[in-house]
Amino acid sequence: MRSTMPEFPLTITSIMRYGTGRFADHEVATYTGDGYRRLPYGELAREAARLAGALRALGVDGDQRVATFCWNNTEHLTAYLAVPAMGAVLHTLNIRLHPDQIAYIADHAEDDVLLVDGSLIPLLAPILPVMKTVRHVVVIGAGDTEPLLAAGKRVHGYRALLDAASDAFDWPEVDERAAASMCYTSGTTGNPKGVVYSHRSSYLHAMAICTANGMAVTSDDRVLPIVPMFHANAWGMPYGALMAGASLVMPDRFMQAAHLAKIIEEEKPTISGGIPTIFADLLRYARRHHPDLSSLRLVPCGGSAVPESLMKGLQTEFGVRLVQAWGMTETSPTAAVAHGDDWSLRVTQGRLLAGVEGRIVGDGDTVLASDGVAVGELEVRGPWVTASYHLDENPSRFHDGWLRTGDVGRLDERGYVTLTDRLKDVIKSGGEWISSVELENALMGHPAVVEAAVIGVPDERWGERPLACVVLGGEAGVAELREFLSGKVARWQVPERWAFVEAVPKTSVGKFAKRTLREMHARGELTIVQE
């Protein structure tokens, strides 16, 4: 028996129409460093129409890729709406990747038009000449365009293009299964891989964001996406906000703690999201300067494990509820959020959202029990989980319709995920596994420790042993840190080798670059203290 329901397409176009129509008086506000540029959603709809018309005039008449090289701002949000809704494909370029990787990605995706923030021209100009498929560059705001012209590309001013376009656009009926946007993985090993999101997957992901088990977004909220819009669709927060009718506050390039504290005090956002490093910086700043952060009722935090000390510090001292969230570029990315008052659940990566299924797989691809005890690789599947990579099947990452996440951990019967490490980072010592993440989280609970990254290094007796690379913000020695770990982890897991560093190297998405640390150790660039 068939239902009586119509085949109504789930598209970004419908998100745009609803958010900018029913909530036309809500707004997107972009921080400028000393003030805000404000645009009501009703005018945002007209801006999206102008951008679509301008892109059509540049020859974007099908599913060509329109790349962005931009901060979190109004213009980037406009592209988030206009490009997919006109039938083209939005490709957000990660400005923090190595230049060679950016050029590779642009060519692999076959980017046709590129929107660049004027302040980012110095980053783009050296690699633009080798972006073979890019025909047009559209510059947002002020900037020296001479280097772009020298690359042999046609260069246009964003505002001039839009002012010459109509604020009415005949939006096409887009197939919900068609490509809407694409992002590339951070490429920590090998070339980055492309993930192509459909209109349907983006719509369903936005719905999941809006649920109470997701980010609980409503029309009464003001959402501050600190996670970059060039990384995994800013965790779906722009589309979730438009779907719910929530206003948006965009920080542009001003991601430093002092600026973020100012934005929170002045604009009173209720929901934000970003990586632990950002909020650790904000907590240290807040302890010195005591800004009012109380408007924030929920802050999903992810990208790497969130220390319990960070969550408790923000909640008990400033009333900010920071919760762990987990996902990947391959999962659109939000797949789990850790709600609840029970700290044994808060320190997990969260409960899988409705629509995402998970399982734990051991040696020989044996499916293990979801009992919260069995440890193996987490595999997931769902309507917003990719089933392949763009122009690269890479079957090793996919298993019987499931995505191999590369994350090691446990899954309980309630759907809570506890990740203990990445497969490539787990430390194999004397036939036992040591979780680098658990050691890091325990160390970062010490008041003198700013950051701690743990890697496995060769050991003649045990095969591998942990090396703790620590950034100190106060006085603490190896003996004190070893004693601090006592009772928090098994005694045999406590590191004998320590290195005190000025900063832990980071990847383009703010995670600890453990591969870099391993290379530094192999070259003898780390000063090791051993006890």
Secondary structure, DSSP 8 states (H G I E B T S, - for coil): ---S-------HHHHHHHHHHHTTT-EEEEE-SSSEEEEEHHHHHHHHHHHHHHHHHTT--SS-EEEEE--BSHHHHHHHHHHHHTT-EEEE--TTS-HHHHHHHHHHHTEEEEEEEGGGHHHHTTTGGG-TT--EEEEESS---HHHHHTT-EEEEHHHHHHTS-S--------TTSEEEEEE---SSSS--EEEEEHHHHHHHHHHHHSTTTT---TT-EEEE-S-TTSGGGGGHHHHHHHHT-EEEE-BT--SHHHHHHHHHHH--SEEEB-HHHHHHHHHHHHHH----TT--BEEE-SS---HHHHHHHHHHH---EEEEEE-GGGSSEEEE--SS-HHHHTSSEEE-TT-EEEEE-GGG-EE--SSS--EEEEEE-TTS-SSBTTB--GGGEETTEEEEEEEEEE-TT-EEEEEEETTT-EEETTEEE-HHHHHHHHTTSTTEEEEEEEEEEETTTEEEEEEEEEESS---HHHHHHHHBTTB-GGGS-SEEEE-S---B-TTS-B-HHHHHHHHHTT-S--EE-
